[in-house]
Amino acid sequence: MKRIAYHVIIPAIMPGLFFVVASTPVEVLGCFFRGLIALLIALISGLAALVAAAIGAKGRVRHDKNSIWWVMSTLILVIPVIAMIILA
């Protein structure tokens, strides 16, 4: 249960937060700040995905059976980056 919380639930906060900001009406935050906040969330999520991928790759080289959890975290964290590319 602890691994699910650390590698699935906590990383899933970033895509959820991104889509909440992206679906917010323009009248609430304004177009500029809404885009800036979405870009910041995507940037932070992308950097966290790179870190998770590096940890997963290092674990894969060392034949760590738990490295698949880091790969799962990477796939979850990369969702806002892909959504930003598609929406832009």
Secondary structure as UniProt FT lines:
FT   HELIX           2..4
FT   HELIX           5..9
FT   TURN            10..12
FT   HELIX           13..22
FT   HELIX           26..29
FT   HELIX           31..61
FT   TURN            62..63
FT   TURN            65..66
FT   HELIX           67..77
FT   HELIX           79..87
//
